[in-house]
C-alpha cells in the first residue's frame, strides 16, 4: 500500500464518521480520469475537487501532500505536511469541539 493510499483510507474513515456534519474538500492537481478510476477501485467515496491550473489555491499547495482542518471562519486549526493519519481520537475531539461552536 502506498503511503498516500493509507492516508486516503484514514480520510475515508473520517468522512464516513462526519460526512453529514463536516464539509470535506480533497483537492488534487492530478487528472480526473485516473483519480476517479483509483477512487472507484479502492471504494473511496469522499468528494474530490480538481484544481484548475493557473487559479490560486486557497492554501499552500506547493509541497504536497499538505492537509488542513479549517474552522467555520476558514482559520487553519490543524496543518499536516506529508502523509497523516486523519482517523484518530485526538482529531475527532478537535472536530467535535468545533461542531459545538
Gaussian input, Z-matrix of N, CA and C with variables (Angstrom, degrees):
# hf/3-21g

backbone

0 1
 N
 C     1     B1
 C     2     B2     1     A1
 N     3     B3     2     A2     1     D1
 C     4     B4     3     A3     2     D2
 C     5     B5     4     A4     3     D3
 N     6     B6     5     A5     4     D4
 C     7     B7     6     A6     5     D5
 C     8     B8     7     A7     6     D6
 N     9     B9     8     A8     7     D7
 C    10    B10     9     A9     8     D8
 C    11    B11    10    A10     9     D9
 N    12    B12    11    A11    10    D10
 C    13    B13    12    A12    11    D11
 C    14    B14    13    A13    12    D12
 N    15    B15    14    A14    13    D13
 C    16    B16    15    A15    14    D14
 C    17    B17    16    A16    15    D15
 N    18    B18    17    A17    16    D16
 C    19    B19    18    A18    17    D17
 C    20    B20    19    A19    18    D18
 N    21    B21    20    A20    19    D19
 C    22    B22    21    A21    20    D20
 C    23    B23    22    A22    21    D21
 N    24    B24    23    A23    22    D22
 C    25    B25    24    A24    23    D23
 C    26    B26    25    A25    24    D24
 N    27    B27    26    A26    25    D25
 C    28    B28    27    A27    26    D26
 C    29    B29    28    A28    27    D27
 N    30    B30    29    A29    28    D28
 C    31    B31    30    A30    29    D29
 C    32    B32    31    A31    30    D30
 N    33    B33    32    A32    31    D31
 C    34    B34    33    A33    32    D32
 C    35    B35    34    A34    33    D33
 N    36    B36    35    A35    34    D34
 C    37    B37    36    A36    35    D35
 C    38    B38    37    A37    36    D36
 N    39    B39    38    A38    37    D37
 C    40    B40    39    A39    38    D38
 C    41    B41    40    A40    39    D39
 N    42    B42    41    A41    40    D40
 C    43    B43    42    A42    41    D41
 C    44    B44    43    A43    42    D42
 N    45    B45    44    A44    43    D43
 C    46    B46    45    A45    44    D44
 C    47    B47    46    A46    45    D45
 N    48    B48    47    A47    46    D46
 C    49    B49    48    A48    47    D47
 C    50    B50    49    A49    48    D48
 N    51    B51    50    A50    49    D49
 C    52    B52    51    A51    50    D50
 C    53    B53    52    A52    51    D51
 N    54    B54    53    A53    52    D52
 C    55    B55    54    A54    53    D53
 C    56    B56    55    A55    54    D54
 N    57    B57    56    A56    55    D55
 C    58    B58    57    A57    56    D56
 C    59    B59    58    A58    57    D57
 N    60    B60    59    A59    58    D58
 C    61    B61    60    A60    59    D59
 C    62    B62    61    A61    60    D60
 N    63    B63    62    A62    61    D61
 C    64    B64    63    A63    62    D62
 C    65    B65    64    A64    63    D63
 N    66    B66    65    A65    64    D64
 C    67    B67    66    A66    65    D65
 C    68    B68    67    A67    66    D66
 N    69    B69    68    A68    67    D67
 C    70    B70    69    A69    68    D68
 C    71    B71    70    A70    69    D69
 N    72    B72    71    A71    70    D70
 C    73    B73    72    A72    71    D71
 C    74    B74    73    A73    72    D72
 N    75    B75    74    A74    73    D73
 C    76    B76    75    A75    74    D74
 C    77    B77    76    A76    75    D75
 N    78    B78    77    A77    76    D76
 C    79    B79    78    A78    77    D77
 C    80    B80    79    A79    78    D78
 N    81    B81    80    A80    79    D79
 C    82    B82    81    A81    80    D80
 C    83    B83    82    A82    81    D81
 N    84    B84    83    A83    82    D82
 C    85    B85    84    A84    83    D83
 C    86    B86    85    A85    84    D84
 N    87    B87    86    A86    85    D85
 C    88    B88    87    A87    86    D86
 C    89    B89    88    A88    87    D87
 N    90    B90    89    A89    88    D88
 C    91    B91    90    A90    89    D89
 C    92    B92    91    A91    90    D90
 N    93    B93    92    A92    91    D91
 C    94    B94    93    A93    92    D92
 C    95    B95    94    A94    93    D93
 N    96    B96    95    A95    94    D94
 C    97    B97    96    A96    95    D95
 C    98    B98    97    A97    96    D96
 N    99    B99    98    A98    97    D97
 C   100   B100    99    A99    98    D98
 C   101   B101   100   A100    99    D99
 N   102   B102   101   A101   100   D100
 C   103   B103   102   A102   101   D101
 C   104   B104   103   A103   102   D102
 N   105   B105   104   A104   103   D103
 C   106   B106   105   A105   104   D104
 C   107   B107   106   A106   105   D105
 N   108   B108   107   A107   106   D106
 C   109   B109   108   A108   107   D107
 C   110   B110   109   A109   108   D108
 N   111   B111   110   A110   109   D109
 C   112   B112   111   A111   110   D110
 C   113   B113   112   A112   111   D111
 N   114   B114   113   A113   112   D112
 C   115   B115   114   A114   113   D113
 C   116   B116   115   A115   114   D114
 N   117   B117   116   A116   115   D115
 C   118   B118   117   A117   116   D116
 C   119   B119   118   A118   117   D117
 N   120   B120   119   A119   118   D118
 C   121   B121   120   A120   119   D119
 C   122   B122   121   A121   120   D120
 N   123   B123   122   A122   121   D121
 C   124   B124   123   A123   122   D122
 C   125   B125   124   A124   123   D123
 N   126   B126   125   A125   124   D124
 C   127   B127   126   A126   125   D125
 C   128   B128   127   A127   126   D126
 N   129   B129   128   A128   127   D127
 C   130   B130   129   A129   128   D128
 C   131   B131   130   A130   129   D129
 N   132   B132   131   A131   130   D130
 C   133   B133   132   A132   131   D131
 C   134   B134   133   A133   132   D132
 N   135   B135   134   A134   133   D133
 C   136   B136   135   A135   134   D134
 C   137   B137   136   A136   135   D135
 N   138   B138   137   A137   136   D136
 C   139   B139   138   A138   137   D137
 C   140   B140   139   A139   138   D138
 N   141   B141   140   A140   139   D139
 C   142   B142   141   A141   140   D140
 C   143   B143   142   A142   141   D141
 N   144   B144   143   A143   142   D142
 C   145   B145   144   A144   143   D143
 C   146   B146   145   A145   144   D144
 N   147   B147   146   A146   145   D145
 C   148   B148   147   A147   146   D146
 C   149   B149   148   A148   147   D147
 N   150   B150   149   A149   148   D148
 C   151   B151   150   A150   149   D149
 C   152   B152   151   A151   150   D150
 N   153   B153   152   A152   151   D151
 C   154   B154   153   A153   152   D152
 C   155   B155   154   A154   153   D153
 N   156   B156   155   A155   154   D154
 C   157   B157   156   A156   155   D155
 C   158   B158   157   A157   156   D156
 N   159   B159   158   A158   157   D157
 C   160   B160   159   A159   158   D158
 C   161   B161   160   A160   159   D159
 N   162   B162   161   A161   160   D160
 C   163   B163   162   A162   161   D161
 C   164   B164   163   A163   162   D162
 N   165   B165   164   A164   163   D163
 C   166   B166   165   A165   164   D164
 C   167   B167   166   A166   165   D165
 N   168   B168   167   A167   166   D166
 C   169   B169   168   A168   167   D167
 C   170   B170   169   A169   168   D168
 N   171   B171   170   A170   169   D169
 C   172   B172   171   A171   170   D170
 C   173   B173   172   A172   171   D171
 N   174   B174   173   A173   172   D172
 C   175   B175   174   A174   173   D173
 C   176   B176   175   A175   174   D174
 N   177   B177   176   A176   175   D175
 C   178   B178   177   A177   176   D176
 C   179   B179   178   A178   177   D177
 N   180   B180   179   A179   178   D178
 C   181   B181   180   A180   179   D179
 C   182   B182   181   A181   180   D180
 N   183   B183   182   A182   181   D181
 C   184   B184   183   A183   182   D182
 C   185   B185   184   A184   183   D183
 N   186   B186   185   A185   184   D184
 C   187   B187   186   A186   185   D185
 C   188   B188   187   A187   186   D186
 N   189   B189   188   A188   187   D187
 C   190   B190   189   A189   188   D188
 C   191   B191   190   A190   189   D189
 N   192   B192   191   A191   190   D190
 C   193   B193   192   A192   191   D191
 C   194   B194   193   A193   192   D192
 N   195   B195   194   A194   193   D193
 C   196   B196   195   A195   194   D194
 C   197   B197   196   A196   195   D195
 N   198   B198   197   A197   196   D196
 C   199   B199   198   A198   197   D197
 C   200   B200   199   A199   198   D198
 N   201   B201   200   A200   199   D199
 C   202   B202   201   A201   200   D200
 C   203   B203   202   A202   201   D201
 N   204   B204   203   A203   202   D202
 C   205   B205   204   A204   203   D203
 C   206   B206   205   A205   204   D204
 N   207   B207   206   A206   205   D205
 C   208   B208   207   A207   206   D206
 C   209   B209   208   A208   207   D207
 N   210   B210   209   A209   208   D208
 C   211   B211   210   A210   209   D209
 C   212   B212   211   A211   210   D210
 N   213   B213   212   A212   211   D211
 C   214   B214   213   A213   212   D212
 C   215   B215   214   A214   213   D213
 N   216   B216   215   A215   214   D214
 C   217   B217   216   A216   215   D215
 C   218   B218   217   A217   216   D216
 N   219   B219   218   A218   217   D217
 C   220   B220   219   A219   218   D218
 C   221   B221   220   A220   219   D219
 N   222   B222   221   A221   220   D220
 C   223   B223   222   A222   221   D221
 C   224   B224   223   A223   222   D222
 N   225   B225   224   A224   223   D223
 C   226   B226   225   A225   224   D224
 C   227   B227   226   A226   225   D225
 N   228   B228   227   A227   226   D226
 C   229   B229   228   A228   227   D227
 C   230   B230   229   A229   228   D228
 N   231   B231   230   A230   229   D229
 C   232   B232   231   A231   230   D230
 C   233   B233   232   A232   231   D231
 N   234   B234   233   A233   232   D232
 C   235   B235   234   A234   233   D233
 C   236   B236   235   A235   234   D234
 N   237   B237   236   A236   235   D235
 C   238   B238   237   A237   236   D236
 C   239   B239   238   A238   237   D237
 N   240   B240   239   A239   238   D238
 C   241   B241   240   A240   239   D239
 C   242   B242   241   A241   240   D240
 N   243   B243   242   A242   241   D241
 C   244   B244   243   A243   242   D242
 C   245   B245   244   A244   243   D243
 N   246   B246   245   A245   244   D244
 C   247   B247   246   A246   245   D245
 C   248   B248   247   A247   246   D246
 N   249   B249   248   A248   247   D247
 C   250   B250   249   A249   248   D248
 C   251   B251   250   A250   249   D249
 N   252   B252   251   A251   250   D250
 C   253   B253   252   A252   251   D251
 C   254   B254   253   A253   252   D252
 N   255   B255   254   A254   253   D253
 C   256   B256   255   A255   254   D254
 C   257   B257   256   A256   255   D255
 N   258   B258   257   A257   256   D256
 C   259   B259   258   A258   257   D257
 C   260   B260   259   A259   258   D258
 N   261   B261   260   A260   259   D259
 C   262   B262   261   A261   260   D260
 C   263   B263   262   A262   261   D261
 N   264   B264   263   A263   262   D262
 C   265   B265   264   A264   263   D263
 C   266   B266   265   A265   264   D264
 N   267   B267   266   A266   265   D265
 C   268   B268   267   A267   266   D266
 C   269   B269   268   A268   267   D267
 N   270   B270   269   A269   268   D268
 C   271   B271   270   A270   269   D269
 C   272   B272   271   A271   270   D270
 N   273   B273   272   A272   271   D271
 C   274   B274   273   A273   272   D272
 C   275   B275   274   A274   273   D273
 N   276   B276   275   A275   274   D274
 C   277   B277   276   A276   275   D275
 C   278   B278   277   A277   276   D276
 N   279   B279   278   A278   277   D277
 C   280   B280   279   A279   278   D278
 C   281   B281   280   A280   279   D279
 N   282   B282   281   A281   280   D280
 C   283   B283   282   A282   281   D281
 C   284   B284   283   A283   282   D282
 N   285   B285   284   A284   283   D283
 C   286   B286   285   A285   284   D284
 C   287   B287   286   A286   285   D285
 N   288   B288   287   A287   286   D286
 C   289   B289   288   A288   287   D287
 C   290   B290   289   A289   288   D288
 N   291   B291   290   A290   289   D289
 C   292   B292   291   A291   290   D290
 C   293   B293   292   A292   291   D291
 N   294   B294   293   A293   292   D292
 C   295   B295   294   A294   293   D293
 C   296   B296   295   A295   294   D294
 N   297   B297   296   A296   295   D295
 C   298   B298   297   A297   296   D296
 C   299   B299   298   A298   297   D297
 N   300   B300   299   A299   298   D298
 C   301   B301   300   A300   299   D299
 C   302   B302   301   A301   300   D300

   B1=1.4529
   B2=1.5293
   B3=1.3163
   B4=1.4578
   B5=1.5202
   B6=1.3418
   B7=1.4725
   B8=1.5189
   B9=1.3343
   B10=1.4619
   B11=1.5288
   B12=1.3195
   B13=1.4606
   B14=1.5304
   B15=1.3253
   B16=1.4673
   B17=1.5265
   B18=1.3281
   B19=1.4651
   B20=1.5261
   B21=1.3145
   B22=1.4628
   B23=1.5223
   B24=1.3167
   B25=1.4608
   B26=1.5175
   B27=1.3316
   B28=1.4660
   B29=1.5267
   B30=1.3364
   B31=1.4628
   B32=1.5266
   B33=1.3320
   B34=1.4565
   B35=1.5246
   B36=1.3254
   B37=1.4696
   B38=1.5280
   B39=1.3285
   B40=1.4619
   B41=1.5263
   B42=1.3170
   B43=1.4626
   B44=1.5293
   B45=1.3139
   B46=1.4630
   B47=1.5285
   B48=1.3220
   B49=1.4642
   B50=1.5317
   B51=1.3418
   B52=1.4667
   B53=1.5310
   B54=1.3064
   B55=1.4693
   B56=1.5243
   B57=1.3173
   B58=1.4552
   B59=1.5284
   B60=1.3473
   B61=1.4690
   B62=1.5229
   B63=1.3271
   B64=1.4633
   B65=1.5223
   B66=1.3192
   B67=1.4665
   B68=1.5235
   B69=1.3189
   B70=1.4535
   B71=1.5214
   B72=1.3336
   B73=1.4594
   B74=1.5246
   B75=1.2930
   B76=1.4599
   B77=1.5304
   B78=1.3195
   B79=1.4669
   B80=1.5203
   B81=1.3286
   B82=1.4582
   B83=1.5201
   B84=1.3113
   B85=1.4647
   B86=1.5302
   B87=1.3173
   B88=1.4621
   B89=1.5236
   B90=1.3285
   B91=1.4590
   B92=1.5164
   B93=1.3173
   B94=1.4587
   B95=1.5363
   B96=1.3219
   B97=1.4689
   B98=1.5254
   B99=1.3460
   B100=1.4634
   B101=1.5346
   B102=1.3309
   B103=1.4586
   B104=1.5228
   B105=1.3175
   B106=1.4610
   B107=1.5248
   B108=1.3286
   B109=1.4704
   B110=1.5252
   B111=1.3296
   B112=1.4617
   B113=1.5236
   B114=1.3234
   B115=1.4617
   B116=1.5274
   B117=1.3094
   B118=1.4608
   B119=1.5265
   B120=1.3278
   B121=1.4613
   B122=1.5285
   B123=1.3389
   B124=1.4653
   B125=1.5219
   B126=1.3275
   B127=1.4592
   B128=1.5151
   B129=1.3290
   B130=1.4612
   B131=1.5277
   B132=1.3231
   B133=1.4657
   B134=1.5222
   B135=1.3292
   B136=1.4640
   B137=1.5256
   B138=1.3422
   B139=1.4632
   B140=1.5268
   B141=1.3184
   B142=1.4644
   B143=1.5238
   B144=1.3278
   B145=1.4586
   B146=1.5184
   B147=1.3191
   B148=1.4641
   B149=1.5203
   B150=1.3364
   B151=1.4627
   B152=1.5217
   B153=1.3166
   B154=1.4543
   B155=1.5202
   B156=1.3240
   B157=1.4546
   B158=1.5243
   B159=1.3199
   B160=1.4602
   B161=1.5112
   B162=1.3475
   B163=1.4665
   B164=1.5192
   B165=1.3244
   B166=1.4640
   B167=1.5307
   B168=1.3218
   B169=1.4574
   B170=1.5325
   B171=1.3327
   B172=1.4587
   B173=1.5286
   B174=1.3261
   B175=1.4673
   B176=1.5114
   B177=1.3176
   B178=1.4617
   B179=1.5280
   B180=1.3152
   B181=1.4514
   B182=1.5154
   B183=1.3305
   B184=1.4628
   B185=1.5197
   B186=1.3165
   B187=1.4604
   B188=1.5287
   B189=1.3502
   B190=1.4652
   B191=1.5217
   B192=1.3034
   B193=1.4553
   B194=1.5247
   B195=1.2964
   B196=1.4619
   B197=1.5236
   B198=1.2936
   B199=1.4640
   B200=1.5208
   B201=1.3243
   B202=1.4535
   B203=1.5200
   B204=1.3153
   B205=1.4556
   B206=1.5211
   B207=1.3296
   B208=1.4560
   B209=1.5267
   B210=1.3326
   B211=1.4591
   B212=1.5270
   B213=1.3121
   B214=1.4719
   B215=1.5220
   B216=1.3131
   B217=1.4641
   B218=1.5226
   B219=1.3225
   B220=1.4558
   B221=1.5119
   B222=1.3353
   B223=1.4603
   B224=1.5212
   B225=1.3214
   B226=1.4570
   B227=1.5254
   B228=1.3310
   B229=1.4559
   B230=1.5287
   B231=1.3344
   B232=1.4649
   B233=1.5169
   B234=1.3333
   B235=1.4601
   B236=1.5132
   B237=1.3224
   B238=1.4639
   B239=1.5241
   B240=1.3124
   B241=1.4623
   B242=1.5132
   B243=1.3175
   B244=1.4522
   B245=1.5171
   B246=1.3062
   B247=1.4627
   B248=1.5182
   B249=1.3341
   B250=1.4601
   B251=1.5227
   B252=1.3176
   B253=1.4571
   B254=1.5240
   B255=1.3225
   B256=1.4574
   B257=1.5212
   B258=1.3039
   B259=1.4640
   B260=1.5203
   B261=1.3330
   B262=1.4612
   B263=1.5245
   B264=1.3198
   B265=1.4662
   B266=1.5259
   B267=1.3347
   B268=1.4640
   B269=1.5177
   B270=1.3144
   B271=1.4598
   B272=1.5297
   B273=1.3185
   B274=1.4672
   B275=1.5303
   B276=1.3264
   B277=1.4663
   B278=1.5247
   B279=1.3235
   B280=1.4619
   B281=1.5302
   B282=1.3299
   B283=1.4576
   B284=1.5254
   B285=1.3173
   B286=1.4686
   B287=1.5233
   B288=1.3319
   B289=1.4651
   B290=1.5146
   B291=1.3311
   B292=1.4624
   B293=1.5264
   B294=1.3116
   B295=1.4614
   B296=1.5265
   B297=1.3169
   B298=1.4677
   B299=1.5256
   B300=1.3140
   B301=1.4691
   B302=1.5191
   A1=108.99
   A2=116.40
   A3=121.19
   A4=109.66
   A5=117.78
   A6=119.07
   A7=112.30
   A8=117.00
   A9=119.15
   A10=110.86
   A11=117.21
   A12=120.71
   A13=110.22
   A14=116.51
   A15=120.41
   A16=110.06
   A17=117.03
   A18=120.61
   A19=110.35
   A20=117.02
   A21=119.98
   A22=111.17
   A23=117.19
   A24=120.71
   A25=111.48
   A26=117.20
   A27=120.33
   A28=110.56
   A29=117.43
   A30=120.90
   A31=109.70
   A32=117.16
   A33=120.59
   A34=111.03
   A35=116.70
   A36=120.03
   A37=110.98
   A38=116.77
   A39=120.80
   A40=110.07
   A41=116.45
   A42=121.37
   A43=110.48
   A44=117.69
   A45=121.17
   A46=110.94
   A47=116.38
   A48=121.64
   A49=112.46
   A50=117.51
   A51=121.53
   A52=114.96
   A53=119.63
   A54=120.82
   A55=114.68
   A56=118.40
   A57=120.12
   A58=112.83
   A59=117.19
   A60=120.16
   A61=114.29
   A62=117.19
   A63=121.52
   A64=108.95
   A65=116.17
   A66=119.95
   A67=108.82
   A68=116.30
   A69=122.80
   A70=109.15
   A71=115.53
   A72=122.31
   A73=107.83
   A74=116.60
   A75=121.75
   A76=104.36
   A77=115.99
   A78=121.04
   A79=109.10
   A80=115.70
   A81=120.70
   A82=109.87
   A83=114.95
   A84=119.89
   A85=110.25
   A86=117.10
   A87=121.87
   A88=110.38
   A89=116.38
   A90=121.62
   A91=110.81
   A92=115.81
   A93=122.96
   A94=113.07
   A95=118.49
   A96=120.96
   A97=113.78
   A98=119.91
   A99=118.11
   A100=112.78
   A101=116.80
   A102=119.57
   A103=109.71
   A104=117.23
   A105=120.35
   A106=111.68
   A107=117.61
   A108=120.76
   A109=110.44
   A110=116.96
   A111=121.63
   A112=110.69
   A113=116.93
   A114=121.58
   A115=110.57
   A116=116.50
   A117=120.79
   A118=110.75
   A119=116.63
   A120=121.42
   A121=111.40
   A122=116.65
   A123=121.53
   A124=113.23
   A125=117.55
   A126=120.69
   A127=113.95
   A128=117.63
   A129=121.59
   A130=109.01
   A131=116.44
   A132=120.87
   A133=113.43
   A134=118.20
   A135=119.51
   A136=109.47
   A137=116.93
   A138=119.75
   A139=112.02
   A140=115.21
   A141=121.65
   A142=108.07
   A143=115.25
   A144=122.25
   A145=107.56
   A146=116.28
   A147=121.47
   A148=108.87
   A149=115.46
   A150=119.17
   A151=109.24
   A152=114.69
   A153=121.41
   A154=107.43
   A155=116.03
   A156=120.84
   A157=109.04
   A158=114.85
   A159=120.80
   A160=113.63
   A161=117.39
   A162=119.97
   A163=109.12
   A164=117.10
   A165=119.35
   A166=110.95
   A167=115.84
   A168=121.45
   A169=108.00
   A170=117.85
   A171=119.56
   A172=113.08
   A173=116.71
   A174=123.22
   A175=108.13
   A176=117.73
   A177=122.23
   A178=110.53
   A179=116.68
   A180=121.02
   A181=112.87
   A182=117.07
   A183=120.63
   A184=113.45
   A185=117.83
   A186=120.09
   A187=109.89
   A188=116.92
   A189=118.83
   A190=111.60
   A191=120.46
   A192=123.43
   A193=111.82
   A194=114.80
   A195=124.06
   A196=106.40
   A197=117.95
   A198=121.76
   A199=109.13
   A200=114.89
   A201=120.58
   A202=110.38
   A203=115.35
   A204=123.02
   A205=105.71
   A206=116.32
   A207=121.58
   A208=109.78
   A209=115.54
   A210=118.97
   A211=108.86
   A212=116.92
   A213=121.46
   A214=113.05
   A215=116.26
   A216=119.87
   A217=112.30
   A218=117.93
   A219=121.61
   A220=114.46
   A221=117.52
   A222=121.27
   A223=110.00
   A224=116.24
   A225=120.86
   A226=109.03
   A227=115.96
   A228=122.54
   A229=109.89
   A230=116.51
   A231=122.71
   A232=107.40
   A233=116.04
   A234=121.58
   A235=107.92
   A236=116.40
   A237=121.69
   A238=108.81
   A239=115.28
   A240=120.89
   A241=107.71
   A242=116.41
   A243=120.10
   A244=110.61
   A245=115.67
   A246=121.80
   A247=109.53
   A248=116.76
   A249=121.63
   A250=109.95
   A251=115.93
   A252=122.57
   A253=107.17
   A254=117.06
   A255=121.85
   A256=112.94
   A257=118.13
   A258=121.04
   A259=108.73
   A260=115.97
   A261=119.60
   A262=109.82
   A263=115.09
   A264=120.62
   A265=112.90
   A266=117.61
   A267=120.45
   A268=111.57
   A269=116.77
   A270=120.70
   A271=110.53
   A272=116.86
   A273=120.14
   A274=110.88
   A275=117.97
   A276=120.68
   A277=110.09
   A278=117.11
   A279=121.66
   A280=110.05
   A281=116.84
   A282=120.57
   A283=110.56
   A284=116.87
   A285=119.98
   A286=111.08
   A287=117.98
   A288=121.34
   A289=110.76
   A290=117.36
   A291=120.93
   A292=111.18
   A293=117.09
   A294=120.68
   A295=112.34
   A296=117.70
   A297=121.38
   A298=110.78
   A299=117.23
   A300=121.61
   A301=111.51
   D1=132.08
   D2=177.41
   D3=-69.70
   D4=148.12
   D5=177.83
   D6=-54.68
   D7=-41.53
   D8=-179.27
   D9=-67.25
   D10=-29.89
   D11=177.17
   D12=-66.91
   D13=-38.64
   D14=176.54
   D15=-63.53
   D16=-42.10
   D17=178.46
   D18=-63.61
   D19=-42.47
   D20=179.09
   D21=-63.59
   D22=-34.70
   D23=175.27
   D24=-62.43
   D25=-39.90
   D26=178.71
   D27=-70.75
   D28=-33.49
   D29=175.32
   D30=-65.43
   D31=-40.35
   D32=178.62
   D33=-60.99
   D34=-43.48
   D35=178.97
   D36=-63.42
   D37=-41.77
   D38=177.82
   D39=-64.81
   D40=-42.31
   D41=177.56
   D42=-60.68
   D43=-45.27
   D44=179.12
   D45=-58.54
   D46=-36.64
   D47=-177.71
   D48=-75.29
   D49=-36.28
   D50=-170.79
   D51=-118.78
   D52=4.70
   D53=-169.27
   D54=-56.82
   D55=-27.13
   D56=179.59
   D57=-87.73
   D58=-6.79
   D59=-175.35
   D60=-123.77
   D61=-13.66
   D62=-175.82
   D63=-130.83
   D64=139.65
   D65=175.22
   D66=-87.30
   D67=130.39
   D68=179.97
   D69=-109.29
   D70=132.08
   D71=176.16
   D72=-128.97
   D73=98.47
   D74=175.84
   D75=-99.46
   D76=114.01
   D77=-173.99
   D78=-109.25
   D79=131.18
   D80=178.24
   D81=-130.20
   D82=151.90
   D83=174.32
   D84=-103.91
   D85=12.40
   D86=179.37
   D87=-84.67
   D88=163.49
   D89=178.87
   D90=-66.95
   D91=143.40
   D92=-174.13
   D93=-61.50
   D94=-49.49
   D95=-172.76
   D96=-58.47
   D97=-50.27
   D98=179.39
   D99=-66.02
   D100=-32.96
   D101=178.14
   D102=-65.54
   D103=-46.22
   D104=-179.50
   D105=-63.18
   D106=-38.62
   D107=176.69
   D108=-64.10
   D109=-43.75
   D110=178.87
   D111=-62.45
   D112=-45.50
   D113=179.94
   D114=-59.56
   D115=-44.65
   D116=-179.58
   D117=-65.65
   D118=-45.02
   D119=-179.37
   D120=-59.69
   D121=-39.71
   D122=-177.08
   D123=-88.79
   D124=-8.07
   D125=179.86
   D126=77.07
   D127=21.71
   D128=178.16
   D129=-79.59
   D130=132.08
   D131=-176.47
   D132=-119.15
   D133=-1.42
   D134=178.47
   D135=-68.21
   D136=152.39
   D137=-177.56
   D138=-72.56
   D139=145.54
   D140=176.58
   D141=-122.70
   D142=134.84
   D143=176.51
   D144=-111.39
   D145=139.24
   D146=-177.88
   D147=-104.15
   D148=122.54
   D149=179.99
   D150=-68.64
   D151=148.80
   D152=179.14
   D153=-100.55
   D154=123.25
   D155=-178.45
   D156=-57.06
   D157=129.59
   D158=179.36
   D159=97.59
   D160=-22.22
   D161=177.02
   D162=-83.52
   D163=140.58
   D164=179.97
   D165=-68.17
   D166=142.68
   D167=176.35
   D168=-83.33
   D169=147.20
   D170=178.22
   D171=-70.57
   D172=-17.96
   D173=176.51
   D174=-135.74
   D175=171.04
   D176=-177.92
   D177=-70.04
   D178=111.33
   D179=179.30
   D180=-107.41
   D181=18.02
   D182=-173.61
   D183=-77.20
   D184=-20.03
   D185=-177.02
   D186=-133.92
   D187=71.85
   D188=-177.46
   D189=-68.34
   D190=157.51
   D191=-4.14
   D192=-82.74
   D193=139.13
   D194=173.97
   D195=-122.77
   D196=135.58
   D197=179.65
   D198=-132.46
   D199=144.36
   D200=-175.84
   D201=-138.99
   D202=149.05
   D203=166.97
   D204=-117.26
   D205=122.19
   D206=-178.07
   D207=-111.06
   D208=148.66
   D209=174.10
   D210=-84.16
   D211=-177.29
   D212=-176.24
   D213=-63.76
   D214=-24.96
   D215=179.43
   D216=-88.65
   D217=-1.46
   D218=179.33
   D219=89.85
   D220=9.32
   D221=177.47
   D222=-79.76
   D223=139.71
   D224=178.19
   D225=-73.37
   D226=121.55
   D227=179.18
   D228=-99.40
   D229=-39.80
   D230=178.11
   D231=-135.36
   D232=134.69
   D233=175.91
   D234=-129.63
   D235=129.21
   D236=178.97
   D237=-124.56
   D238=133.94
   D239=173.40
   D240=-106.99
   D241=137.40
   D242=-177.40
   D243=82.09
   D244=-168.86
   D245=-178.22
   D246=-72.16
   D247=135.56
   D248=-178.27
   D249=-133.36
   D250=155.88
   D251=173.82
   D252=-97.47
   D253=109.58
   D254=-176.25
   D255=-93.10
   D256=-6.39
   D257=179.29
   D258=-105.81
   D259=77.54
   D260=179.51
   D261=-140.18
   D262=157.18
   D263=-175.00
   D264=-63.17
   D265=-37.37
   D266=-179.42
   D267=-61.38
   D268=-43.53
   D269=179.56
   D270=-68.12
   D271=-37.71
   D272=178.86
   D273=-64.16
   D274=-35.31
   D275=175.64
   D276=-62.79
   D277=-43.75
   D278=178.97
   D279=-62.14
   D280=-47.42
   D281=-178.92
   D282=-63.23
   D283=-44.50
   D284=-180.00
   D285=-59.73
   D286=-40.00
   D287=177.68
   D288=-65.17
   D289=-39.58
   D290=178.80
   D291=-66.53
   D292=-34.34
   D293=-179.49
   D294=-70.60
   D295=-24.18
   D296=-179.81
   D297=-78.75
   D298=-28.45
   D299=-177.26
   D300=-63.68

